[in-house]
């Protein structure tokens, strides 16, 4: 009897233990462990030692990715899924094992994949598999492939100017990246905005960080359809004086975003009510674990920013003013002041908001229609006769050099971007902003510091350009670098004129006094950008093949192409030979047809064959 009692008790204890274990397992599955934020108790391994080693900018570093061929092939073949794979990283001879690497990017990643290349940008996480693993205190870094930027310097100098202006910005340096000891390419190494960056800049009380991004590649599908979106925001740029303007491309893209405009306004620091669900798309981008108190604090901050008589109470102006000094100098309209309101980090700390810079490869006024035309037609037999397209007047380069610092928005109003618009109209803060600009220009541009750094960086990069280790030819690099250098000098002079009152510092003022604008000579910022990275891998060669096929033996100008197309409307019989030429001469068309049309046709044939087969089987079955 006693033995049966003990056995029953043991069974009961065992059953209870199983139920408890099952309960704990269920709870664990429902509540997976979250990564902790930076606190004194978990900062093991995090330090700023790396700042003086990996980010020493006086030489080009070497980063060797030691990775099994199977891992490398899998990662590059599935790049769009951004899978992490195990690798060993050797930085200037120092080895770190068990790191994780993945491709990164958006349009740039798509472009590399469509071009059949494996030269992606990458993110390396030293702590991905082992939470306390770092490189001299650095937990994560980004390897930027310098795509789209023919100068290879836009990100570098944008981050440097942020630092010189007094804003928190990522450290960066250049490195020759190798894969299993084989030279792969020159990359920009960028400090990732995560644990190490946050601790280096803000210590143990950093607040929360968000990376809003409503930008989606499918949104651009109708960007060039020629249809204007209803309620399109009017231009606030001096380019409104001419059909071309820097806004021509921007207005087309803006019209494609439609129902996302509300999210863009919220991404910019707008207030959408007190329901946390309204901000879910933003809260989901939090860098550190987000609790209910932080959500309420963020909502309270944007409510104050947008509804209070003292919006500055919700702003960290010590960070925001220097941020906008540098940001507006480099004219980056793929960021906060641009159309898509992305490529920045939004920080909230103690109910105050500020911005951190990220991704400046389209800075320095390159995001224009002229830039696109230069990318696809520049240096070809097709004359860049803009008048043939009805695009006459002030060049985009002249607009960007003179761009007004007090109304810096691209296809938007200051009111649409409250982290700038809420304070710029107040004299005390406008004066502080202008003084910060004066200090920045004096200390970095006028002093010769920029000139010395530019020459040093150019000398570092040129040998790698000549060795074919950057994404463009050495001649294209030299030309682009010269345009960037010229732009910085002219931009400095134009802002000086705005600060001393000899040129208006608002779009409205510049429209009224166009004679005050600084001439820019033959400056062409379109030569600093490769638009193939924004066109899903479409290259100049692809475009020229199609244009050659359309014109046949005709005039190799844009006007000649237009005339060839118009002639088809008068004589449709010419379409057959033109289509044949396009098919035989254009690799792009054959690739598109082979990748989309033919599989679709084969699928239809297969389905029809299946249906016919099933019908025949059914008839045979009936006959039997």
C-alpha positions as CSV (number, residue, x, y, z in Angstrom):
1,X,0.0,0.0,0.0
2,X,2.8,2.4,1.0
3,X,4.7,1.6,-2.2
4,X,1.6,2.3,-4.3
5,X,1.2,5.6,-2.4
6,X,4.8,6.6,-3.1
7,X,4.4,5.7,-6.7
8,X,1.3,7.7,-7.1
9,X,3.0,10.7,-5.4
10,X,6.0,10.4,-7.7
11,X,3.7,10.2,-10.7
12,X,1.9,13.3,-9.5
13,X,5.1,15.2,-8.9
14,X,6.4,14.1,-12.4
15,X,3.1,15.2,-14.0
16,X,3.2,18.6,-12.2
17,X,6.8,19.0,-13.3
18,X,5.9,18.3,-16.9
19,X,3.0,20.7,-16.8
20,X,5.2,23.4,-15.2
21,X,7.9,22.8,-17.8
22,X,5.2,23.0,-20.6
23,X,3.8,26.2,-19.1
24,X,7.3,27.7,-18.9
25,X,8.0,26.7,-22.5
26,X,4.8,28.1,-23.7
27,X,5.5,31.4,-21.9
28,X,9.0,31.5,-23.3
29,X,7.7,31.0,-26.8
30,X,5.1,33.7,-26.4
31,X,7.6,36.1,-24.8
32,X,11.0,35.6,-26.6
33,X,13.9,37.3,-24.9
34,X,14.5,40.8,-26.2
35,X,17.8,42.4,-26.7
36,X,18.6,44.7,-23.8
37,X,19.3,48.4,-24.2
38,X,22.6,50.0,-23.2
39,X,22.7,49.9,-19.4
40,X,25.7,49.7,-16.9
41,X,24.9,46.1,-16.2
42,X,25.1,44.8,-19.8
43,X,27.7,47.1,-21.3
44,X,30.3,44.3,-21.1
45,X,32.6,44.6,-24.1
46,X,31.2,47.9,-25.3
47,X,33.7,50.8,-25.4
48,X,34.9,53.5,-27.8
49,X,38.4,52.0,-28.3
50,X,37.6,51.3,-31.9
51,X,37.2,55.0,-32.6
52,X,41.0,55.5,-32.7
53,X,41.8,52.3,-34.6
54,X,39.4,51.2,-37.2
55,X,38.2,54.8,-37.8
56,X,41.7,56.3,-38.2
57,X,41.1,58.0,-41.5
58,X,44.8,58.6,-42.4
59,X,45.1,55.3,-44.3
60,X,43.0,52.7,-46.0
61,X,42.3,49.7,-43.8
62,X,42.1,46.1,-44.8
63,X,39.1,43.9,-43.9
64,X,39.3,40.3,-45.0
65,X,36.1,38.3,-44.9
66,X,37.0,34.6,-44.3
67,X,33.9,32.8,-45.3
68,X,33.2,29.3,-46.6
69,X,32.4,29.3,-50.3
70,X,29.1,27.6,-49.6
71,X,28.1,30.4,-47.2
72,X,29.1,33.1,-49.6
73,X,27.3,31.6,-52.5
74,X,24.1,31.1,-50.5
75,X,24.2,34.6,-49.1
76,X,24.7,36.3,-52.5
77,X,22.2,34.1,-54.2
78,X,19.6,35.0,-51.6
79,X,20.7,38.6,-51.2
80,X,17.2,40.1,-51.4
81,X,16.3,38.1,-48.3
82,X,19.3,39.5,-46.5
83,X,20.3,36.3,-44.7
84,X,22.9,36.2,-42.0
85,X,25.8,33.7,-42.5
86,X,28.7,32.9,-40.3
87,X,32.1,34.3,-41.1
88,X,35.5,35.3,-39.7
89,X,36.6,38.9,-40.0
90,X,40.2,40.0,-40.1
91,X,40.6,43.7,-39.6
92,X,44.1,45.0,-40.1
93,X,45.5,41.6,-39.1
94,X,43.3,41.2,-36.0
95,X,40.9,38.2,-36.3
96,X,37.4,38.0,-34.9
97,X,35.7,34.6,-35.2
98,X,32.0,33.8,-35.2
99,X,30.8,37.1,-36.7
100,X,27.6,37.3,-38.8
101,X,27.4,39.1,-42.2
102,X,24.5,39.9,-44.5
103,X,23.8,42.0,-47.6
104,X,22.0,45.3,-47.0
105,X,20.3,48.0,-48.9
106,X,17.1,48.8,-50.8
107,X,17.4,50.0,-54.4
108,X,21.1,49.5,-54.3
109,X,20.8,45.9,-53.3
110,X,18.2,45.3,-56.1
111,X,20.5,47.0,-58.6
112,X,23.5,44.9,-57.7
113,X,21.4,41.7,-57.9
114,X,20.0,42.6,-61.3
115,X,23.4,43.4,-62.7
116,X,24.5,39.9,-61.8
117,X,27.1,41.2,-59.4
118,X,27.9,40.2,-55.8
119,X,29.4,43.5,-54.8
120,X,26.7,44.3,-52.3
121,X,26.8,46.6,-49.3
122,X,27.1,44.5,-46.1
123,X,26.3,44.6,-42.4
124,X,28.6,42.8,-40.0
125,X,27.4,42.0,-36.5
126,X,30.2,40.8,-34.2
127,X,27.6,40.2,-31.5
128,X,25.0,38.3,-33.6
129,X,25.9,34.8,-32.3
130,X,27.8,35.9,-29.1
131,X,26.1,38.9,-27.4
132,X,29.3,40.2,-25.8
133,X,31.5,39.8,-28.9
134,X,32.9,43.1,-30.2
135,X,35.8,44.5,-32.2
136,X,37.6,46.8,-29.7
137,X,34.2,47.7,-28.3
138,X,32.4,48.0,-31.6
139,X,29.3,45.7,-31.9
140,X,28.3,46.3,-35.5
141,X,29.5,48.0,-38.6
142,X,28.4,48.6,-42.2
143,X,30.4,48.1,-45.4
144,X,29.1,50.6,-47.9
145,X,29.9,49.6,-51.5
146,X,29.9,53.3,-52.6
147,X,27.3,52.5,-55.3
148,X,25.6,55.4,-57.2
149,X,28.3,57.8,-55.8
150,X,30.9,58.4,-58.5
151,X,32.9,60.6,-56.1
152,X,33.1,57.8,-53.4
153,X,33.1,60.7,-50.9
154,X,29.6,61.9,-50.3
155,X,28.8,59.7,-47.3
156,X,32.3,60.3,-45.9
157,X,32.1,64.1,-46.1
158,X,28.5,64.3,-45.0
159,X,29.3,62.4,-41.8
160,X,32.5,64.5,-41.3
161,X,30.5,67.8,-41.8
162,X,28.0,66.6,-39.2
163,X,30.8,66.1,-36.7
164,X,32.4,69.4,-37.6
165,X,29.0,71.2,-37.2
166,X,28.6,69.6,-33.7
167,X,26.0,66.9,-34.4
168,X,26.3,63.3,-33.4
169,X,27.3,61.4,-36.5
170,X,28.7,58.0,-37.4
171,X,32.4,57.4,-37.6
172,X,33.6,56.2,-41.0
173,X,36.8,55.3,-42.8
174,X,37.9,53.5,-46.0
175,X,38.9,49.8,-46.3
176,X,40.0,47.5,-49.0
177,X,37.6,44.5,-48.5
178,X,38.9,41.1,-49.4
179,X,37.0,37.8,-49.6
180,X,39.1,34.9,-48.5
181,X,42.3,36.9,-49.3
182,X,41.1,38.1,-52.7
183,X,40.8,41.8,-53.3
184,X,37.0,42.5,-53.6
185,X,36.7,46.3,-53.7
186,X,37.1,49.6,-51.8
187,X,34.4,50.2,-49.3
188,X,33.4,52.9,-46.8
189,X,33.3,51.4,-43.3
190,X,30.5,53.0,-41.2
191,X,29.8,52.7,-37.5
192,X,26.3,51.3,-37.2
193,X,23.8,53.2,-35.1
194,X,23.4,50.6,-32.4
195,X,25.0,49.8,-28.9
196,X,28.5,51.1,-29.5
197,X,27.5,54.2,-31.3
198,X,24.9,55.1,-28.7
199,X,27.2,54.6,-25.8
200,X,30.0,56.6,-27.5
201,X,27.7,59.6,-28.2
202,X,25.1,59.5,-25.3
203,X,26.5,57.3,-22.5
204,X,24.2,55.2,-20.3
205,X,21.0,57.3,-20.9
206,X,20.5,57.5,-24.6
207,X,16.8,57.4,-24.9
208,X,15.1,55.6,-27.8
209,X,15.9,55.6,-31.5
210,X,13.6,55.0,-34.4
211,X,14.4,54.6,-38.1
212,X,11.2,55.5,-40.0
213,X,10.9,54.4,-43.6
214,X,7.7,54.3,-45.5
215,X,9.7,54.1,-48.7
216,X,8.9,51.0,-50.7
217,X,10.3,50.3,-54.2
218,X,6.9,49.3,-55.5
219,X,5.7,52.8,-54.7
220,X,7.8,54.1,-57.6
221,X,6.0,52.0,-60.2
222,X,4.0,55.0,-61.3
223,X,6.6,57.6,-60.6
224,X,7.2,58.3,-64.2
225,X,3.7,57.7,-65.6
226,X,3.2,61.4,-66.1
227,X,0.1,61.5,-63.9
228,X,0.0,64.2,-61.2
229,X,-1.3,63.1,-57.8
230,X,-4.2,65.1,-56.5
231,X,-3.3,67.7,-53.9
232,X,0.3,67.6,-54.9
233,X,2.4,70.0,-52.7
234,X,3.6,73.1,-54.5
235,X,7.2,73.7,-55.1
236,X,9.1,75.7,-52.5
237,X,12.3,75.8,-54.5
238,X,13.8,78.5,-56.7
239,X,13.5,75.9,-59.4
240,X,9.8,76.9,-59.8
241,X,11.2,79.7,-62.0
242,X,11.9,77.1,-64.7
243,X,10.3,73.9,-65.9
244,X,13.5,72.0,-65.2
245,X,14.5,72.8,-61.7
246,X,15.7,70.3,-59.2
247,X,12.0,69.6,-58.5
248,X,11.1,68.1,-61.8
249,X,12.2,64.6,-60.8
250,X,11.1,65.1,-57.2
251,X,7.5,66.1,-58.1
252,X,7.1,63.0,-60.3
253,X,8.3,60.7,-57.6
254,X,6.3,62.4,-54.9
255,X,3.1,61.9,-56.9
256,X,3.6,58.1,-56.7
257,X,3.3,57.9,-52.9
258,X,-0.4,58.7,-52.6
259,X,-1.8,57.2,-49.5
260,X,1.5,57.1,-47.8
261,X,1.7,60.8,-47.3
262,X,0.1,60.6,-43.9
263,X,2.7,58.1,-42.8
264,X,5.4,60.4,-44.2
265,X,4.1,63.3,-42.1
266,X,4.1,61.1,-39.0
267,X,7.7,60.0,-39.8
268,X,8.7,63.6,-39.9
269,X,7.5,64.1,-36.3
270,X,3.9,64.8,-37.0
271,X,1.1,64.2,-34.5
272,X,-1.6,61.8,-35.3
273,X,-3.5,61.6,-32.0
274,X,-2.8,59.6,-28.8
275,X,-3.5,56.1,-30.0
276,X,-0.2,54.2,-30.1
277,X,-1.5,52.1,-32.9
278,X,-1.3,55.1,-35.2
279,X,2.5,55.1,-34.8
280,X,2.9,51.3,-35.0
281,X,4.9,51.5,-38.2
282,X,7.3,53.8,-36.4
283,X,7.5,52.0,-33.1
284,X,8.3,48.8,-34.9
285,X,11.6,50.4,-36.0
286,X,12.8,51.0,-32.4
287,X,16.5,50.2,-32.1
288,X,16.1,49.0,-28.5
289,X,13.2,47.2,-26.7
290,X,10.3,49.6,-26.5
291,X,7.9,49.7,-23.6
292,X,4.5,51.4,-23.1
293,X,6.1,54.3,-21.1
294,X,8.4,55.2,-24.0
295,X,5.5,55.1,-26.5
296,X,3.5,57.5,-24.4
297,X,6.5,59.7,-24.0
298,X,7.1,59.9,-27.7
299,X,3.4,60.7,-28.4
300,X,3.5,63.4,-25.7
301,X,6.6,64.9,-27.4
302,X,5.0,65.1,-30.9
303,X,1.8,66.5,-29.4
304,X,3.8,69.3,-27.8
305,X,5.8,69.8,-31.0
306,X,2.7,70.2,-33.2
307,X,0.1,71.8,-30.9
308,X,1.9,73.7,-28.2
309,X,2.7,77.5,-28.2
310,X,6.2,76.4,-27.2
311,X,7.1,73.6,-29.6
312,X,10.8,74.0,-28.7
313,X,10.0,72.3,-25.4
314,X,9.8,69.0,-27.3
315,X,13.1,69.5,-29.2
316,X,16.8,69.0,-28.4
317,X,18.0,72.0,-30.3
318,X,21.6,71.5,-29.3
319,X,21.5,68.5,-31.6
320,X,19.0,69.6,-34.2
321,X,20.6,73.0,-35.1
322,X,24.0,71.5,-36.0
323,X,22.3,68.6,-37.8
324,X,20.5,71.0,-40.1
325,X,23.5,73.1,-40.6
326,X,25.4,70.2,-42.2
327,X,22.3,68.5,-43.7
328,X,21.3,71.6,-45.6
329,X,24.8,72.4,-46.7
330,X,25.1,69.0,-48.5
331,X,21.5,69.2,-50.0
332,X,20.5,65.6,-49.3
333,X,16.9,65.2,-50.6
334,X,16.9,61.5,-50.0
335,X,16.5,62.3,-46.3
336,X,14.4,64.3,-43.8
337,X,14.0,67.4,-46.0
338,X,13.2,65.3,-49.1
339,X,10.3,63.5,-50.5
340,X,10.3,60.1,-48.8
341,X,11.2,61.2,-45.3
342,X,13.7,58.4,-44.6
343,X,17.4,57.8,-44.1
344,X,17.7,59.3,-40.7
345,X,17.3,58.1,-37.1
346,X,14.8,59.9,-34.9
347,X,15.9,60.1,-31.2
348,X,13.6,60.7,-28.3
349,X,15.1,61.3,-24.9
350,X,13.3,62.8,-21.9
351,X,10.5,64.1,-24.1
352,X,12.8,65.8,-26.5
353,X,13.3,64.9,-30.2
354,X,16.4,65.1,-32.4
355,X,17.7,63.6,-35.6
356,X,20.8,61.5,-36.5
357,X,22.3,61.3,-40.0
358,X,22.3,58.2,-42.2
359,X,22.9,57.3,-45.8
360,X,24.1,60.3,-47.8
361,X,25.1,58.8,-51.1
362,X,22.6,61.0,-52.9
363,X,23.7,64.2,-51.2
364,X,25.5,67.2,-52.7
365,X,22.6,68.0,-55.1
366,X,22.7,64.9,-57.3
367,X,19.0,63.8,-56.9
368,X,17.8,65.6,-60.1
369,X,16.5,65.0,-63.6
370,X,19.8,66.3,-64.9
371,X,21.5,63.6,-62.8
372,X,19.4,60.9,-64.4
373,X,20.0,62.2,-67.9
374,X,23.7,62.5,-67.3
375,X,23.9,59.0,-66.0
376,X,22.1,57.4,-69.0
377,X,23.1,59.8,-71.8
378,X,26.2,61.7,-70.7
379,X,29.3,60.9,-72.7
380,X,27.3,59.2,-75.5
381,X,26.5,60.2,-79.0
382,X,23.1,61.4,-77.9
383,X,23.3,65.1,-77.3
384,X,21.9,66.3,-74.0
385,X,19.7,68.9,-75.6
386,X,17.3,69.6,-72.7
387,X,15.4,72.1,-74.8
388,X,14.2,69.2,-76.9
389,X,12.4,67.9,-73.8
390,X,11.1,71.4,-72.9
391,X,13.5,71.5,-70.0
392,X,15.0,75.0,-70.2
393,X,16.1,77.6,-67.7
394,X,18.2,77.5,-64.6
395,X,20.2,74.3,-64.1
396,X,19.7,72.1,-61.1
397,X,23.3,72.6,-60.2
398,X,22.8,76.4,-59.9
399,X,19.6,75.8,-57.8
400,X,21.4,73.5,-55.4
401,X,24.4,75.8,-54.9
402,X,22.1,78.7,-54.0
403,X,19.5,76.6,-52.2
404,X,17.9,78.7,-49.4
405,X,18.9,77.6,-46.0
406,X,15.8,78.9,-44.2
407,X,13.3,77.0,-46.6
408,X,15.3,73.9,-47.4
409,X,12.5,71.5,-48.1
410,X,12.2,69.5,-51.4
411,X,8.6,69.2,-52.6
412,X,7.3,70.2,-49.2
413,X,6.7,73.1,-46.9
414,X,8.6,73.8,-43.6
415,X,5.3,73.0,-41.8
416,X,5.4,69.5,-43.2
417,X,8.7,68.9,-41.4
418,X,8.1,70.2,-37.8
419,X,11.6,69.2,-36.5
420,X,12.8,72.1,-38.6
421,X,9.7,74.2,-39.3
422,X,8.6,74.5,-35.7
423,X,11.5,76.6,-34.7
424,X,13.1,78.2,-37.7
425,X,10.6,81.1,-37.8
426,X,11.4,82.2,-34.3
427,X,14.0,84.9,-34.4
428,X,16.0,83.7,-31.4
429,X,16.5,80.2,-32.9
430,X,16.9,81.4,-36.4
431,X,19.8,83.6,-35.2
432,X,21.3,80.7,-33.4
433,X,21.0,78.6,-36.6
434,X,22.7,81.3,-38.7
435,X,25.4,81.7,-36.1
436,X,26.0,78.0,-36.1
437,X,26.3,78.2,-39.9
438,X,28.8,81.0,-39.7
439,X,30.9,79.0,-37.2
440,X,30.8,75.9,-39.3
441,X,31.9,77.7,-42.5
442,X,34.6,79.6,-40.7
443,X,36.0,76.6,-38.8
444,X,35.8,74.0,-41.5
445,X,35.5,75.6,-45.0
446,X,37.1,79.0,-44.8
447,X,40.0,77.8,-42.6
448,X,41.3,75.4,-45.2
449,X,40.5,72.3,-43.1
450,X,38.1,71.0,-45.7
451,X,40.5,71.6,-48.5
452,X,43.3,69.7,-46.7
453,X,41.0,66.8,-45.9
454,X,39.6,66.6,-49.4
455,X,43.0,66.5,-50.9
456,X,44.1,63.7,-48.4
457,X,41.0,61.6,-49.1
458,X,41.3,62.1,-52.9
459,X,44.9,60.9,-52.7
460,X,43.8,57.8,-50.7
461,X,41.2,56.8,-53.2
462,X,42.8,57.5,-56.5
463,X,45.1,54.4,-56.5
464,X,42.1,52.2,-55.8
465,X,40.2,53.8,-58.7
466,X,43.1,53.2,-61.0
467,X,43.2,49.6,-59.9
468,X,39.5,49.1,-60.8
469,X,38.5,48.6,-57.1
470,X,35.7,51.2,-57.1
471,X,32.3,51.0,-59.0
472,X,33.3,53.4,-61.8
473,X,36.3,54.2,-64.0
474,X,39.1,56.2,-62.8
475,X,38.2,59.0,-65.3
476,X,34.6,59.1,-64.0
477,X,36.0,59.3,-60.4
478,X,38.3,62.2,-61.2
479,X,35.5,64.1,-63.0
480,X,33.0,63.5,-60.2
481,X,35.5,64.4,-57.5
482,X,36.3,67.7,-59.2
483,X,32.6,68.6,-59.4
484,X,32.1,67.8,-55.7
485,X,35.1,69.9,-54.8
486,X,33.8,72.8,-56.9
487,X,30.3,72.5,-55.4
488,X,31.6,72.8,-51.8
489,X,33.4,76.0,-52.6
490,X,30.5,77.5,-54.4
491,X,28.0,76.4,-51.8
492,X,30.1,78.0,-49.0
493,X,30.1,81.3,-50.9
494,X,26.3,81.2,-51.6
495,X,25.5,80.5,-47.9
496,X,27.9,83.4,-46.9
497,X,25.8,85.6,-49.2
498,X,22.6,84.4,-47.5
499,X,24.0,85.0,-44.1
500,X,25.2,88.6,-44.9
501,X,21.9,89.5,-46.6
502,X,23.2,89.9,-50.2
503,X,21.1,86.9,-51.2
504,X,17.7,85.9,-49.8
505,X,17.7,82.8,-47.6
506,X,14.2,81.8,-48.4
507,X,12.7,80.4,-51.7
508,X,10.2,83.2,-51.9
509,X,12.9,85.8,-51.6
510,X,15.1,84.1,-54.2
511,X,12.2,83.9,-56.6
512,X,11.7,87.7,-56.2
513,X,15.4,88.5,-56.6
514,X,16.9,85.9,-59.0
515,X,19.6,88.4,-60.0
516,X,21.2,87.8,-56.5
517,X,22.0,84.2,-57.2
518,X,25.6,83.0,-57.5
519,X,26.6,81.9,-61.0
520,X,28.1,78.4,-61.1
521,X,29.7,78.2,-64.5
522,X,29.7,74.8,-66.0
523,X,29.2,72.9,-62.7
524,X,27.3,69.7,-63.4
525,X,26.4,67.7,-60.3
526,X,24.8,65.1,-62.6
527,X,28.4,63.9,-63.2
528,X,28.7,62.8,-59.5
529,X,26.0,60.2,-59.6
530,X,25.3,56.9,-61.2
531,X,21.5,56.5,-61.4
532,X,21.7,52.8,-62.3
533,X,21.6,52.1,-58.6
534,X,18.2,53.8,-58.4
535,X,16.8,52.2,-61.6
536,X,17.0,48.5,-60.6
537,X,20.2,47.9,-62.4
538,X,19.4,49.7,-65.6
539,X,22.6,50.9,-67.1
540,X,23.7,53.5,-69.6
541,X,24.6,50.7,-72.1
542,X,21.0,49.3,-71.7
543,X,19.5,52.7,-72.5
544,X,21.7,53.4,-75.4
545,X,21.0,50.0,-77.0
546,X,17.3,50.8,-77.0
547,X,17.8,54.3,-78.3
548,X,20.1,53.1,-81.1
549,X,17.5,50.5,-82.1
550,X,14.7,53.1,-82.1
551,X,16.6,55.6,-84.3
552,X,18.1,53.0,-86.6
553,X,20.4,55.0,-88.8
554,X,18.8,58.2,-87.7
555,X,19.8,61.2,-85.7
556,X,21.6,60.4,-82.5
557,X,20.0,63.1,-80.4
558,X,17.0,63.1,-78.0
559,X,15.2,65.1,-80.7
560,X,16.0,62.4,-83.2
561,X,14.6,59.7,-80.9
562,X,11.4,61.7,-80.5
563,X,11.1,62.1,-84.3
564,X,11.6,58.4,-84.8
565,X,8.8,57.6,-82.4
566,X,6.5,60.2,-83.9
567,X,7.1,58.8,-87.4
568,X,5.6,55.5,-86.2
569,X,2.3,57.2,-85.5
570,X,2.2,58.4,-89.1
571,X,3.5,55.2,-90.7
572,X,2.8,52.1,-88.4
573,X,4.4,49.8,-90.9
574,X,7.8,51.0,-89.6
575,X,7.0,49.3,-86.2
576,X,8.0,45.8,-87.4
577,X,11.6,46.6,-88.4
578,X,12.0,48.8,-85.3
579,X,10.8,46.0,-83.0
580,X,13.2,43.6,-84.8
581,X,16.1,46.1,-84.2
582,X,15.1,46.5,-80.5
583,X,15.0,42.7,-80.0
584,X,18.3,42.0,-81.8
585,X,20.3,45.0,-80.4
586,X,18.9,45.3,-76.8
587,X,20.2,43.0,-74.2
588,X,17.8,44.6,-71.7
589,X,14.7,43.8,-73.8
590,X,15.8,40.2,-74.3
591,X,16.5,39.8,-70.6
592,X,13.1,41.3,-69.7
593,X,11.3,39.1,-72.2
594,X,13.3,36.0,-71.2
595,X,12.6,36.7,-67.5
596,X,9.0,37.6,-67.7
597,X,7.1,37.0,-70.9
598,X,8.5,33.6,-71.9
599,X,7.9,32.0,-68.5
600,X,4.4,33.4,-68.6
601,X,3.7,32.0,-72.0
602,X,5.2,28.6,-71.0
603,X,3.0,28.6,-67.9
604,X,-0.1,29.3,-70.0
605,X,0.8,26.6,-72.5
606,X,1.4,24.2,-69.5
607,X,-2.0,25.0,-68.0
608,X,-3.8,24.6,-71.3
609,X,-2.0,21.3,-71.9
610,X,-3.1,20.2,-68.4
611,X,-6.7,21.2,-69.0
612,X,-6.8,19.5,-72.4
613,X,-5.2,16.4,-70.9
614,X,-7.7,16.2,-68.1
615,X,-10.6,16.7,-70.5
616,X,-9.3,13.8,-72.7
617,X,-8.8,11.6,-69.6
618,X,-12.4,12.3,-68.5
619,X,-13.7,11.5,-72.0
620,X,-11.8,8.2,-72.1
621,X,-13.1,7.4,-68.6
622,X,-16.7,8.0,-69.8
623,X,-16.1,5.8,-72.9
624,X,-14.7,3.0,-70.7
